[in-house]
Amino acid sequence: MILGVVRKARPNAFLTALKPTPRPLTPRPLPVNGEREPAPSRKIMLSQFFALNDDHRAIADMAQTFAREKIAPHALDWDERKHFPVDVLREAAALGMGGIYTGEDIGGSGLTRLDAVLIFEALAGGCPAVAAYLSIHNMATWMIDRFGDAAQRGKWGPGLTCMDLLASYCLTEPSAGSDAAAIKMKARRDGDFYVLNGVKQFISGAGASDVYIVMARTSDDGARGMTAFVVEKDAPGLSFGANERKMGWNAQPTRQVICDDCRIPAANRLGEEGQGFKIAMAGLDGGRLNIAACSLGGAAAALDKTLAYMGERQAFGKKLNDFQALQFRLADMAIDLEAARTFLWRAASALDAKTPDATQLCAMAKKFVTDAGFAVANDALQLHGGYGYLADYGVEKIVRDLRVHQILEGSNEIMRLIVARRLIEQK
Ligand SMILES: Cc1cc2nc3c(=O)[nH]c(=O)nc-3n(C[C@H](O)[C@H](O)[C@H](O)COP(=O)(O)OP(=O)(O)OC[C@H]3O[C@@H](n4cnc5c(N)ncnc54)[C@H](O)[C@@H]3O)c2cc1C
C-alpha cells in the first residue's frame, strides 16, 4: 500500500449490475444554514418503505451470500482468536462494499443509504463485529468523498473503496465521549503543516487502519472550534495504544490513537477550519443507520438459530415450539424486528431524500433498532436455555456483539437527547 499516489478506481459488482451514473471528481461545498445537497439520481419512492425492488433484492442477496459463505463459517473462531479478517474485508470491497454510498468516480458503488442498510443487515447475519467495522470504514470513506477536495478524493478515495486502505473515525477522547464538542485534542497550524496533540479513545480499527479521520480543536470556540483532518498511519508522532479487551466486537481491534506532536500536511485538512463538528455529525447520521442495521442482522440470525433449536429441543415430552407461551415470545421477537426494519428503512430513505428531519429520524431509528436488536438477541439466548450461554451455539456472541451498539456512535441516551431537543425546539 503506497499512500500519496493517485489511484485508478476499479469497477465493482454492484456497478455492473446497476448501470451507474458517473460523477465528476470535484469538491462539493458544505451545506450551510440547514441547506441540503441535491437528491441523488436514484429516486426514493414512498413504496420502498414497504417493498423492495429488484435492485434492492439483488444487492441484499449478494451480501447475504457473501455473509453465508465468507463470514459466518469463521465468526466464532475470529471472535475467540480476536482475529481481524482484513483479507475477507477486501473480498467484500471487491464486490463494491468498501464504498457503498461513495462516488463511482473514486471506485465507490454510488448506492443509496437504503441499499447500505440492506447490505449491513445481511453482513451482520454472518458476524455483527465484521459488518460493524465495514460500516465505520464506509462512514469514513464517505466523509472523504463528501467533504474532501479533488486532490483528497483522488489521493485516498480509490484506495479506500477497494480497501487497499482501511479507515477509522476518531472523535471520542478519554474525557469526551457523549459531549463530543468537549474534545481537547489540539491542532496547531505551522506553515504548510498542522501539529496535532492529544489522545483519541476507543477507536475501531486503530493500528490496522491506514487513514484516520481525526477531529481536533483549532480554536477554543466549542463545537465551532473543531476541524477534521486526515491522518495517515505513517505520520510522524502518531502511535496506538494496546488492543482493548472487550465484551464483544472481538473480530476488530479497538485502540487509543495518540498524537504526540503529530505533523501532517495542511493539505490533509478536510473542509475548512471550524467545520469539523458538522463533518463529524454528518458522518454519524449514516453511521447510526448502519450500526442499527448490524443490530438487526445479528438479531435476525439469533432468531433463526432459536427457531431451529426450538424445533428440536424437547421438554416435558414436547418440542419447545409446541409451548404456546414460547410461540408468543417468538412472535413478539419477529414483530419487534419487523417494526425495527420498517423504521430503519424509513430513516434511510429520509437520509437519501435529505429531508429536514433526516438527522432526527436517524437518531430515533438508531435507538429503536439497537434496543430491539439487543432485546431479541437476549431473548434468543434465554430460549436456548443453558446452551445459549455456551460459545458453540453462537448466540452469546451475538448478544455480546450487539450490546455495544446501544453505546457507540452516540449512546441511546444521546439519541433521546437529539430527539427531545428537536421536539422542544419545534414547540
Ligand atoms: C467497542 C467500542 C468502539 C468504539 N469505536 C469508536 C470509534 O471508532 N470512534 C470514536 O470516535 N468513538 C468510538 N467509540 C466511543 C463511543 O462512541 C463512546 O463510548 C460513546 O459515545 C459514549 O461515550 P463515553 O464512553 O465517553 O460515555 P459518557 O459520555 O461518559 O457517558 C456515560 C453514560 O452517561 C450517559 N450520558 C452522558 N451524557 C448524558 C446526557 N447529557 N444525558 C443523558 N445521559 C447521558 C451516556 O449515555 C452513558 O450511558 C467506541 C466505543 C466502544 C465501546
The ligand as an SDF file (V2000), in Angstrom:
LIG
                    3D

 53 58  0  0  0  0  0  0  0  0999 V2000
  -16.0530   -1.0290   21.2160 C   0  0  0  0  0  0  0  0  0  0  0  0
  -16.1670    0.4590   21.0260 C   0  0  0  0  0  0  0  0  0  0  0  0
  -15.8170    1.0100   19.7890 C   0  0  0  0  0  0  0  0  0  0  0  0
  -15.8770    2.3970   19.5940 C   0  0  0  0  0  0  0  0  0  0  0  0
  -15.4640    2.9140   18.3930 N   0  0  0  0  0  0  0  0  0  0  0  0
  -15.3370    4.2740   18.2730 C   0  0  0  0  0  0  0  0  0  0  0  0
  -14.7310    4.8360   17.0970 C   0  0  0  0  0  0  0  0  0  0  0  0
  -14.3560    4.1280   16.1500 O   0  0  0  0  0  0  0  0  0  0  0  0
  -14.5750    6.1900   17.0400 N   0  0  0  0  0  0  0  0  0  0  0  0
  -14.9750    7.0180   18.0510 C   0  0  0  0  0  0  0  0  0  0  0  0
  -14.7980    8.2250   17.9360 O   0  0  0  0  0  0  0  0  0  0  0  0
  -15.5460    6.5060   19.1900 N   0  0  0  0  0  0  0  0  0  0  0  0
  -15.7290    5.1620   19.3140 C   0  0  0  0  0  0  0  0  0  0  0  0
  -16.2900    4.6260   20.4640 N   0  0  0  0  0  0  0  0  0  0  0  0
  -16.6690    5.5310   21.5490 C   0  0  0  0  0  0  0  0  0  0  0  0
  -18.1800    5.6440   21.7490 C   0  0  0  0  0  0  0  0  0  0  0  0
  -18.7400    6.3970   20.6980 O   0  0  0  0  0  0  0  0  0  0  0  0
  -18.3880    6.2680   23.1380 C   0  0  0  0  0  0  0  0  0  0  0  0
  -18.0650    5.2610   24.0930 O   0  0  0  0  0  0  0  0  0  0  0  0
  -19.8050    6.7770   23.3400 C   0  0  0  0  0  0  0  0  0  0  0  0
  -20.0270    7.9260   22.5420 O   0  0  0  0  0  0  0  0  0  0  0  0
  -20.0790    7.1320   24.8100 C   0  0  0  0  0  0  0  0  0  0  0  0
  -19.0840    7.9450   25.3260 O   0  0  0  0  0  0  0  0  0  0  0  0
  -18.3710    7.5620   26.7220 P   0  0  0  0  0  0  0  0  0  0  0  0
  -17.9670    6.1370   26.6500 O   0  0  0  0  0  0  0  0  0  0  0  0
  -17.3300    8.5730   26.9980 O   0  0  0  0  0  0  0  0  0  0  0  0
  -19.5200    7.6560   27.7910 O   0  0  0  0  0  0  0  0  0  0  0  0
  -20.0300    9.0210   28.6140 P   0  0  0  0  0  0  0  0  0  0  0  0
  -20.1390   10.0990   27.6420 O   0  0  0  0  0  0  0  0  0  0  0  0
  -19.0680    9.1780   29.7490 O   0  0  0  0  0  0  0  0  0  0  0  0
  -21.4110    8.5390   29.1190 O   0  0  0  0  0  0  0  0  0  0  0  0
  -21.5990    7.6540   30.2410 C   0  0  0  0  0  0  0  0  0  0  0  0
  -23.0870    7.3940   30.3750 C   0  0  0  0  0  0  0  0  0  0  0  0
  -23.7800    8.6220   30.6310 O   0  0  0  0  0  0  0  0  0  0  0  0
  -24.7720    8.8300   29.6490 C   0  0  0  0  0  0  0  0  0  0  0  0
  -24.8660   10.2640   29.3680 N   0  0  0  0  0  0  0  0  0  0  0  0
  -23.8360   11.1270   29.0960 C   0  0  0  0  0  0  0  0  0  0  0  0
  -24.3050   12.3590   28.8920 N   0  0  0  0  0  0  0  0  0  0  0  0
  -25.6470   12.2960   29.0540 C   0  0  0  0  0  0  0  0  0  0  0  0
  -26.6940   13.2570   28.9880 C   0  0  0  0  0  0  0  0  0  0  0  0
  -26.4670   14.5260   28.6990 N   0  0  0  0  0  0  0  0  0  0  0  0
  -27.9600   12.8340   29.2210 N   0  0  0  0  0  0  0  0  0  0  0  0
  -28.2180   11.5320   29.4900 C   0  0  0  0  0  0  0  0  0  0  0  0
  -27.2660   10.5850   29.5630 N   0  0  0  0  0  0  0  0  0  0  0  0
  -26.0020   10.9680   29.3560 C   0  0  0  0  0  0  0  0  0  0  0  0
  -24.3220    8.0320   28.4460 C   0  0  0  0  0  0  0  0  0  0  0  0
  -25.3810    7.7010   27.6020 O   0  0  0  0  0  0  0  0  0  0  0  0
  -23.7150    6.8160   29.1190 C   0  0  0  0  0  0  0  0  0  0  0  0
  -24.7240    5.9110   29.4470 O   0  0  0  0  0  0  0  0  0  0  0  0
  -16.3110    3.2420   20.6520 C   0  0  0  0  0  0  0  0  0  0  0  0
  -16.6810    2.6780   21.8720 C   0  0  0  0  0  0  0  0  0  0  0  0
  -16.6270    1.3140   22.0620 C   0  0  0  0  0  0  0  0  0  0  0  0
  -17.0030    0.7490   23.4080 C   0  0  0  0  0  0  0  0  0  0  0  0
  1  2  1  0
  2  3  1  0
  2 52  2  0
  3  4  2  0
  4  5  1  0
  4 50  1  0
  5  6  2  0
  6  7  1  0
  6 13  1  0
  7  8  2  0
  7  9  1  0
  9 10  1  0
 10 11  2  0
 10 12  1  0
 12 13  2  0
 13 14  1  0
 14 15  1  0
 14 50  1  0
 15 16  1  0
 16 17  1  0
 16 18  1  0
 18 19  1  0
 18 20  1  0
 20 21  1  0
 20 22  1  0
 22 23  1  0
 23 24  1  0
 24 25  2  0
 24 26  1  0
 24 27  1  0
 27 28  1  0
 28 29  2  0
 28 30  1  0
 28 31  1  0
 31 32  1  0
 32 33  1  0
 33 34  1  0
 33 48  1  0
 34 35  1  0
 35 36  1  0
 35 46  1  0
 36 37  1  0
 36 45  1  0
 37 38  2  0
 38 39  1  0
 39 40  1  0
 39 45  2  0
 40 41  1  0
 40 42  2  0
 42 43  1  0
 43 44  2  0
 44 45  1  0
 46 47  1  0
 46 48  1  0
 48 49  1  0
 50 51  2  0
 51 52  1  0
 52 53  1  0
M  END
$$$$
